[in-house]
């Protein structure tokens, strides 16, 4: 069994809740809009899989993939930043989902937590919302679950978003 922590849209800020909520996780998945410094800090702490987001620097675009497809515990996972949600996937993503047939699809971008099963593509859709303090969301969110061997014991942590520092 593996324990997975999923986050997105940190935009250069890692709240302390990441370290406590993901303490027992075996690896982290970051669905983009990482921001400066976050990638190195998370990699130094836990094994990390990540994709770049639309607000990430060109340096991260060169270091990371736009889409990441991998297998873990016998499950196929597709992760990207901008992905929509069940019934509202972009056309190009619909083709990718039909071809890749992931068991789990992870995306970010919307800053809206959404975890649901997609009956059309037979996959678990996870958008962990936004963990950082940039954006319109009022509540920051994180997701963790077990692969045992399928996703189980899914938990969500929500907490008040800290305000942006004044300049």
C-alpha positions in Angstrom: 0.0 0.0 0.0 1.2 3.5 -0.9 -0.1 6.7 0.7 -0.3 9.6 -1.8 -0.6 13.4 -1.1 -2.0 15.6 -3.9 -1.7 19.3 -4.1 -1.9 22.1 -6.7 -1.6 25.8 -7.2 0.9 26.6 -4.5 2.1 29.6 -6.5 5.4 29.8 -4.6 4.0 29.2 -1.1 3.9 26.0 0.9 1.6 26.2 3.9 2.6 24.4 7.1 -0.4 22.1 6.8 1.3 20.4 3.8 4.0 19.1 6.1 1.6 17.9 8.8 -1.1 16.4 6.5 1.3 14.7 4.2 3.7 13.5 6.9 2.9 9.9 6.4 2.6 10.0 2.6 5.0 7.9 0.5 5.0 10.4 -2.3 3.5 13.7 -3.4 1.8 14.7 -6.7 1.7 18.4 -7.6 -0.6 19.4 -10.4 1.0 22.6 -11.5 1.3 26.3 -10.8 4.1 25.4 -8.4 5.9 28.7 -8.2 9.5 29.6 -7.2 11.2 27.5 -4.7 8.4 25.0 -4.0 9.7 22.2 -6.2 13.1 22.0 -4.5 11.6 22.2 -1.0 9.1 19.4 -1.7 11.7 17.2 -3.5 14.0 17.5 -0.5 11.2 16.3 1.8 9.3 13.5 -0.2 9.4 11.8 -3.5 7.6 14.1 -5.9 5.8 13.9 -9.3 4.9 17.2 -10.8 3.7 19.0 -14.0 4.1 22.6 -14.9 1.2 25.0 -14.8 0.3 28.0 -16.9 1.7 30.4 -14.3 5.0 28.6 -13.9 8.3 30.0 -15.2 9.9 28.9 -18.4 12.6 27.2 -16.3 9.9 24.8 -14.9 8.5 24.3 -18.3 11.9 22.9 -19.4 12.3 20.9 -16.2 8.8 19.3 -16.0 6.3 17.9 -18.4 3.0 19.4 -19.3 1.4 16.0 -19.0 2.7 13.2 -16.9 1.6 9.6 -17.4 2.9 6.9 -15.0 2.0 3.7 -13.4 1.9 3.1 -9.7 0.7 0.0 -7.8 -0.7 -1.3 -11.1 -2.8 1.8 -11.8 -2.4 4.2 -14.7 -2.3 7.9 -13.7 -2.5 11.0 -15.9 -1.6 14.3 -14.4 -1.7 17.8 -16.0 -2.5 21.3 -14.9 -5.5 22.4 -17.0 -7.9 19.5 -17.4 -11.5 20.6 -16.8 -13.7 18.1 -15.0 -16.0 15.2 -16.0 -18.3 16.2 -18.8 -16.2 19.3 -19.4 -12.8 18.1 -20.7 -11.2 19.9 -23.6 -11.4 18.0 -26.9 -7.7 17.2 -27.0 -7.8 15.8 -23.4 -10.8 13.6 -24.4 -8.7 12.0 -27.1 -5.8 11.5 -24.6 -8.2 9.9 -22.0 -9.6 7.5 -24.6 -6.1 6.4 -25.7 -4.3 6.4 -22.4 -7.2 5.0 -20.4 -5.9 6.2 -17.0 -7.4 4.9 -13.8 -6.8 8.2 -12.1 -6.8 11.7 -13.6 -5.2 14.6 -11.6 -5.4 18.2 -12.6 -5.4 21.6 -10.9 -5.8 25.2 -12.3 -9.4 25.9 -11.2 -8.6 26.4 -7.5 -11.8 24.4 -6.9 -11.6 21.1 -5.1 -13.3 18.4 -7.1 -13.0 14.7 -6.4 -15.4 12.5 -8.4 -15.7 9.3 -10.4 -16.0 9.8 -14.1 -18.3 7.0 -15.4 -17.7 8.0 -19.1 -13.9 7.4 -18.9 -14.0 5.0 -15.9 -11.5 7.0 -13.8 -11.2 8.8 -10.6 -11.0 12.5 -11.2 -9.0 14.5 -8.6 -8.5 18.3 -8.6 -7.1 19.1 -5.1 -8.1 22.7 -5.4 -5.4 25.3 -4.4 -2.9 25.0 -1.5 -1.3 28.4 -1.9 -2.3 31.9 -1.0 -2.6 33.4 -4.5 -6.0 33.3 -6.2 -9.7 33.8 -5.5 -10.2 30.8 -3.3 -10.9 31.5 0.4 -10.1 28.0 1.6 -6.9 26.1 0.8 -7.3 22.4 0.2 -5.1 19.2 0.1 -6.0 15.6 -0.7 -4.5 12.3 0.4 -5.4 8.7 -0.2 -4.1 5.2 -0.1 -3.5 2.9 -3.1 -4.5 -0.4 -1.6 -4.5 -1.5 -4.5 -7.2 0.9 -5.7 -7.7 4.4 -4.2 -9.2 4.2 -0.7 -9.4 6.2 2.5 -9.4 9.5 0.6 -9.2 12.5 3.0 -9.5 16.2 2.4 -8.0 18.9 4.5 -9.3 22.4 4.2 -8.0 25.4 6.0 -8.2 29.2 5.8 -6.1 30.6 3.1 -3.5 33.0 4.4 -3.5 36.5 2.8 -0.9 37.6 0.3 1.9 39.6 2.0 1.5 43.3 1.3 4.2 44.8 -0.8 
